[in-house]
Every structure is written in C-alpha cells, then in structure tokens.
Amino acid sequence: METNGVENIESAVLVQEAVIEEAPAEVKEAVLVQEGVIKKAPGEVTLAVDLMSVPEDASKALTYTFTRTGDTTNPLTVNFTLGGTATLDTDYKQMGAEFESLTKGKVMIAAGESEATVTITPIKEVEIESDETIKFTLVEGDYIIDNPQMVMNQLKRLSSNEDVMVMSVISNDDPKLSLDWGEQFGSDTFGYEFLAVDNQGNTYVTGDFLGTVTVGGESLTSQGDSDVFVAKLDKEGKFDWVKSFGTTNKEEVEDIAVDTSGNVYFTGIFENSITSNDSTVSGGESSDIFVTKLDNNGDKLWSENFGGTNDDEVYGIDVDSQNNIYLTGESRGEIKFGTALVTSLLDYAFAAKLDSKGDGLWVKKLGENNTNHFAQDIVVDKDSNSYQLMTGVDNKSITVTQFDSSGTKGWEKKFTNSSYLIAEDIAIDNQANTFITGEFEETLQFGNTSLEGGENGDVFVAKLDNKGEVSWAKDFNIDDNDEVIHVQGIAVDEMGDTYVTGHYHSKSMSVSNFMLYDEGGETSEDDYYNAFITKFDNNGEVKWLQNIGGMNADDISDIAVKNGKIYIAGTFYQEATFDDKILTTQNQSDSFLVALAEDKPEISFTVSSNNIIKGSENPVIYTFTRTGKITAALTIDFTISGSATFNQDYTLTGAENFDGSKGKITFKAGEKTANVTLNITSGTSTVDETIALSLETTRDYKVVTTDISMSTVTITKNSNSNINDDDDENSGGIIGDDDDDDDDDDDDDDDDDNDDDDDDENSGGMIGDDDDDDDDDDGDDDGNDEGKFTLTSKSNKSFAFKGGKSSLKFSFKSKSIQEIKEIGFFTVDDEQGTIDGISTDNEKYIEVALKRAQSIFSILGNAPQGFDTNIEKILEFSSDTNFRFFSVKNGTIDGVKKGQINLSQLTFSDANFLQISEVETNGFDLDFEGVKINMKLDGKAKKVIGSRLQESIEVLDFRSTEITVKQKATFTIHREATFNNVVGFFQVADENGGIDTNGDGVADILVGQEGYAKAAVENRITNIELSVNNQTTATFTGEFEPSAIFAPFLIVDGTFDTFTDIYFPFLGANSDGADHVMMLGDNIFGFEDLKGGGDRDFNDIIVKIDFSVNT
C-alpha cells in the first residue's frame, strides 16, 4: 500500500478502545492521507444527552451536547441527521441547530469552545398517543466520530464512516399512578410475597420469613429455617390482623386466595410438620403440600396436607363461588388428595380440587403421558371451570388446560418453539377469557400471529377466548441486544384490560412505542434491575408503560387489580418511592405492598331543567364538566333512556353518532366543558314522557355524577300540568299537598283537609297499636301538633313518641366503615325496653325482639359507581310508642331470623353501641358504630308510594283506596357485579308471597312449592326487564297495576327464558334458603347474586324506583 513516505499509517487506522492510550507514538501523532495531502488528524466529536426520557407536559427540555477534543482554535461544524418517530415543530421545538431539511442539520462549535448544545422542548399535543423518539446521529465531517458508549474491546474506527446515534424519548400521555396507600415489611432474608384482594377492597398478603419480621407494627419471630406470615389490610391499607405459622422445620408459602366471605386460603410446602393456632399438621420426610383456611378474623378453620413419598410442590391456588379450592403443582410417584390420586414415574404437573372443608374431590395429571411438565398457576371462572398453565420440562412448550367443575377435561392448547419458551402467569376475566404471559427466544406462533424474540429473548402476552382460541398476542420490543426483561405477573380488570409486571436488567426497555429507561437501580457494579408495569387494553393495544419503585433496585412478585385499583407486592433495596411516599429498608432488602390508582379525568354533568312543557321553545341543555388533565381531546359515551322517543318527542344536537339511544360527546383539547342540547317537540303523545341521560364508564375517565335522578327530564303534556319542585321526587313524588298557593280551595299551609280520609297506604306500616281513625273528632291535631319525640332510656337507648299521628324521617349522613350494615327498630313496652314482660337481660329477649324487628334501611359497604347514598326513610306513627334500634353487620335481619346470620352480628342499642346527639327539637343524630344517620319528627312527611310493607318484606304495595290507576315508575339501575343479571317484578296474592295463577285472588302456588320460580317468571310484568353494564347506570320506565302487591326477582347471569339461579325476597322460595334482597331505602332494592348469600354485599345490582303522582 502506498504511504507517501509515512510509514505504518493507513487511510483509516483501527485501534482497540481498551489500549488507545498505549498506541505507538506514530499513531498518537496520526496523520490522514487525503488526495495526496498530509493533514493533521482532527479532534474527536462525541454526542450525549442529559435525559433519556422527558414527559410531554413536564415543562422540561432535553439537552444534546456536542463535544470536541483537540485543537479548538477554529470553529467546527458538526453534521447530524434527525430521526425518530417525533416530528420537529409538531411534537417538539429545537434551539441551537440549523436545518437543511426536516432530517438533516448542523451545529456550530464556536472558536475557542469545546461544546455546543441543542435544546429540545416538547410540545403539548391534543392527541393521545404513545411515546415518541428523537434520534440525533452524527455523520461525516472534519472530525473523528467517537462513541463513548461502545463497550470494552469493541473496535472504533478513526474516520468519518462510522455513525453514532443518541436517542431520547418524549413520554406522551402516560397517566400518573397515584398512591392510595403503601406499607412495607421484611426480615433479614429475601422472600417473595403473594397477595389477594376481596370484593370489599381488603388486601391479604403472605410470604416467608427468617428471623424476625415486622408486619403492621407487629414483630414475628420464625421457629425454624423459614416460617410463613399472613396479614389482612383493610380498604384504607390499615393492618387488621397478622398471623404466623411454622415449626423448627422449613415452611414456604406459594400462593394465597380469598373467597366471597373473606375467608383466606394459602398454600405452600413444608417438611415434617407445620403448626398454626396451637395445632400441628404432620407430613413426611420429603416436602409435602399444605393448605390452610382462615376466617375473616384470621382464626384457623382447618389445615390439610397432601403428598406422596417424594418431594411435592404447589404453585397456585384459587377459590370458586362455592368456596371449593383448586390447586396446581408438581409431583413424582403417587400423590393423594383424599381418595383421589394420580401416579407417574416421571415428574408431572397436576391440578386438584378440594371442597370447602379441605377434603379432596379430584386430582388430574396434566400434559401428555410420559412427559415432564412444570406447573405455573391456576385460575377459576364463575362456572367453576379451572384453567391450568404449565411449561414443558424442555422449556420449549407451554400448555393451557381447562377442566370443568367435575374434573373432566374441556379444551387444551399447546404452544411451542424450537429454542426457548416458558410460561409465568395466567389471569382470567369475567367472560372466561384467559390471559397468559411468559418468556421466549427466536420465533413464537400464537394462532395466526407470529412473534419475534431474538437471541436474547423477549416477553409475550396473549389472550385466549373461552374456547381456547387466540384472540391476540403481543411481544415486547427488544431493539437493544443488551436488554434483558423478565416478566413476573399478570392481572385483568373489570374492563378486560391487562396489566403485566416484571423487571428489566438493562438501561432501557420498550413495549410497542412506549419506552422506559433505567432510573439508577444498581445494587452492585454488575447487578441492577428496575421494576415495571404495563397496561394493554382488551384488544391488545398498549395503553402505557411505567417504572415502579424509583431510583433503586426493585422487583414485583405479585399483582391484583380490583375496583379500579392496582395492588402490587414486591421487594426493594435501600429506598422505594411511590408517588409522594418514600419507603426505606430496615434490612438489606424489604418488601412493599401498595395500592395504586390511575389518575383519570373526572366527568360530571348537570341539566338546565328537570321539567319542561311539550313543544316549549326553551331547550334542555346537559352540561358536561371534566376536571384533571384537559390538555388532550376526550370523547365520552352516554346513553339516553326513558319513555320519550328521539325525533318524535325531542331532537338532539351537540353529540356525535347519536342513534336514539347511545352517543358520544367530545371535549376539545384544553376545554373543560361540553354541551348536548335537547329541543322538545310538540309530539303526538298524550301523556307525560321522560328522558334520562347516563354516562358509560370506560377506562379513560371516571364518572362522578352520583344521582341519576338529577339527569332525568320530564316532558309534561301541556302548560296546565303540575310541574313539581325537584325535591318532590325525594319525598316519593307527592306533589304540593302542603305548599298550596291557590286561594280557591280549602287547603292551608300546614294542614291536610279536615274532612277527607288519609291515604290508606300512609296508614300502613305505622308504629303503634291504636286504631287508624283519621277523623279529626278524635282530638288529634294532625297537622300542627307533631307530637313529642324523646330519648327515654340512656342505658338501653330507647325512644318514645307521644301524641297523635305523625311521621319520623331517617336520613343517611355519613359512614366510616366499609362493611354493609342494616339498621332497624323494634317496639318495646316501656322505657326499660321490656317486651311482653321479658327484660333486656333475659336470654329470651333476643327471640321476642326479633319477632318485632323491622328494617329502616341498609348502608352498603361498597356502593356501585353513580349510586346516590343520600337515602331517606319515612316511618309513620299512630299512637304513643316506645322503640329501640338494632343493627346487623354484613347481613340482614331476615338472615338472623332464619339462623343464617350469626347472632354475634346482631347488636341492640345500648350505651356502647349507639351514640346520640340531640341537634334540634324532636331531632337527633345517631352514630351506629361508624354509620351516622339523622332522625327527626316531621308531621308533613308521608310514606312513599309502594313502601307500606318494606319494613318487613322487600315488595311494592299498591293496596290503597286512593290508588286507582296504573302507577308509572322510573327505574334507576346500578351494578357492581361480574354476572350479567336481570331483575323483574311479578304480582303476588299476599305479603307471604303466594302466586295466584287463575285470577281468583287466592294463592295457588305457595313459597317453597314446586313450580314457584316458573310461575313467578310467567306472571311477571312483561315490560319491566332491568339490567345494566357493570359499573354503569341505566334508567327504564314501566307501570304497575293498582290494588296489588309486586315482588322483585333476580335472575343470575341468565334471561327470562333461560336461567339456572333465581332469587326472591321470600327466603323459602330460594334454592339455597339464603337472603338475596335487601331494602336500602324506600323503594331501593339491593340484590346479592352469589349462591349461599355470597359476600352479602347486596350491591350486585341495585334498583331504585321513583313514582309519578298518579292516584
């Protein structure tokens, strides 16, 4: 090669980065030959950026720094190309560079200077989108391009032919995960934690520990190599109880589950024996499986062990609606679950089912014969079908297997590749779709979807439908060969969105167009990892990706999603940050348990008028308001129901794609409000019509309007219609009896007519034994004299009413507890609370009190979204009366009477149970251990139409001489349930629930008799069919015949034509004998849809009924 006299120098010199400082002198004084001219080698140019990622709306900028070495006498122009998914002047602005085009630019390093900078400022955009990248790449010029990020021993070319790229990310629209609550605990050793969440929002966590662990302020000390702890935290994250289990041997926990009653099940392995609550379960010398059941107070109900002569493992546990337990694990040889057993000479995976007492029902060997498999986890659907996830022993296949409740195999799906494939976790939604996640290398095929993992591996997430067919499959993006990602858990919420957690051992990771960068989590020079969580929608599209835990090393071991919150458990070193809460380790590493919530815009709405005359020129305007982040446009969904017909009774503007029932409203970027206008037409209808608007709940916003009645518009047929005040609805729809402004009748402001009879309905349900003489010749002053209402016994908390006929109004104020509580009363004979001569300390007192017990209303522990808890109840008095209060926790008084609810859950009013404050004359505030209500005498209040019997039975009663025509009802429906339930009403012959099938007025089929359910459905009101989507609100209208009693019924996850489970207010008519209907207030029915009484939350579907005045 010709050198023009310069020896040992080539036109381009390659050196080892590790030894460049020791290069020969002639290389240090390197010269380049360009067109025969010898030039001194130019300096090196490097490029760096101060931040790897910046949020779009964080008011921060990225700074790219161009640095040169060597001679700085003259200015230097550095060339670069601009790439990435972000667009200049659309997604960001820049300062410091000159551009020839959108993709080519240059920056000038001034004479005497060694650096120049380019500043990138993100632009807040109106469209919701994924993360966007900005890539600066150095290109050739009068300089040597140096890449300081190249690894040791990698060749570096001292020429302009090697490009260097530096990239940053603008993080767009990721929601903030705000902390609801967070706790930490730990011991001197590393341990995985597992969690479960019940329907009330209580969290249960379990883990292993060695030495001393502090959980909820309580110190536990292990008895052997490792012990197990279990703890319960309430909805607010406060520890309720903590328990430990163990012996001098080794115990390890593997999973935890909770049933609808709050009973806790945890499983793991042990050697020789395990002790809890002073009882011991013995095993063999090899490891065996244990399953322990605790009640909701943490007391052990039972503990069972299972296994064979070899080591056994368990990896997952779940519970169905009947409290049967499902396990999956591994064994070799024979393993028994009661009399059920399987055996094999090879390691095999198994699935097993136990009943609620821990007795084995069946066990099944998973996978093909004569092959080894590793179990991963198990889940159960609402029909008690179980789904097992396992990995082949060669780590090249995964299998999902379905069994029905009897253990018969349903479908099985196997996925394979030739390199590396393992499963990690499985979840299930309320439609029996399963979601699986794991890791793979090279290529993986899910149905028609091919995923590419590369040599270093990747993460997969897939959704299978209820037949096992692939709905979608996604992988993470591994663009950097150094990226190493491990997945740990998967969960799915009520909307079908999927959450995947894990950690990454690298400087960055990406999922679709969303990217994360290492926050500094290095525990040692070569060991660092960062926890992450990402969300997919129900179509498999990535919604966001976020780091979890902050700057130091952290990992996530388990995840659950419930009631709009994300619960995660994991481990952290030194310090972990969640929102504004900082956790600091007390040991080398500690564990965390946190509840997080996505910050979403909150949507509320108002209506300009609740009443309007048909053909009015004045429009009705719904105004929607959003709070929170408003920089982006937002579209919300709404539904209109009611008896009015679109384009006949009204027209609508301001909405998109309105079809007469459903439509959309869009908030423009930066706008807080949006409007929908209704123009009322003259129409052809001769009766009043209603329009009710409700918002659909979606993943993108929260609905905070709580009272659907506020959104209901009544269109009256003419200008002479009596348009009542909005507040009249809350009094049962009774219009204007006491506020008559006319001068041409005999009414006055305070009195009812003196010469008419009171409403027969209002005489029903009165407290007292006197006759129902409503005439004024009895000496009572029906209007002006409300009587006197006093607290007569401070020890027994009994009240007395003295005077004529009047009403007592109860109003809910607040609650500080999460449990459901029914509040009621019972009459007593004197101030001491005696009943039929039986004193309060007599053992028969409860029995006689229950015979007189009547319900006032019930307070939900977990109200569905949109349900208005400001409920009222009217009771009427007809004579001097003494009475006491009671409450039932997590149950009903009917359940107590039938022996289904423990008497320990029933409390009578006394000095310890009830706190009383007299706030006005004849008015008191009552605090029932965390539930506050107001009680006052109100002579004007009347019982709500239909509510006459509701203190004792959940029905509608229209047997009143003043009710002579059909009663028009507006139904408002709420739901907090997995099942798609439907509610109907049927006529009963009497308050005992008998059904008249031949029209003679006499009950032909009695409660409990064969054919009762069929007869009820056949005798239903055909135009009343009430259902609603989960966590949404809907309204319907219907009519009831006068002079009759109507009872509701609930069909669980079925239809009027096809159903399995149906429940009534009459316990004897229910197949399980349990209580499934509760009165939450006047004409407000709460339903429980799970067999056996389920979790007794009575919020699975709620029906609120308002009646127009129609007598």
Secondary structure by P-SEA (a helix, b strand, c coil): cccccccccccbbbbbccccccccccccbbbbbcccccccbbbbbbbbbccccccccccbbbbbbbbbcccccbbbbbbbbbbcccccccccccccccccccccccccccccccccbbbbbbccccccccbbbbbbbbccccbbbbbccccccccccccccbbbbbbbbbccccccccccccccccccbbbbbbbccccccbbbbbbccccccccccbbbbbccccbbbbbbbcccccccbbbbbbccbbbbbcccccccccbbbbbbccccccccccbbbbbcccbbbbbbbbcccccccbbbbbbcccbbbbcccccccccbbbbbbcccccccccccccccccccccccccccccccccccccccccbbbbbcccccccccbbbbbbbcccccbbbbbbbcccccccbbbbbbcccbbbbcccccccccbbbbbbccccccccccbbbbbccccbbbbbbbcccccccbbbbbbcccccbbbbbcccccccccbbbbbbccccccccccccccccccccccccbbbbbbbbbbccccccccccccccccccccccccccccbbbbbbccccccccccbbbbbcccccccccccccbbbbbbbccccccccccccbbbbbbbbbcccccbbbbbbbccccccccccccccccccccccccbbbbbcccccccbbbbbbccccccbbbbbbbbbbbccccccccccccccbbbbbccccccccccccccccccccccccccccccccccccccccccccccccccccccccccccccccccccccccccccccccbbbbbbcccbbbbbbbccccccbbbbbbcccccccccccccccccccaaaaaaaaacccccccccccccccccbbbbbbbbccccccbbbbbccccaaaaaacccccccccccccccbbbbbcccccbbbbcccbbbbbbbbcccccccccccccccbbbbccccccccbbbbbbbbbbccccbbbbbbbbbccccccccccccccccccccccaaaaaaaaaccccccccccccbbbbbbbcccccbbbbbbbbccccccccccccccccccccccccccccccccbbbbbccccccccccccbbbbbbbcccc
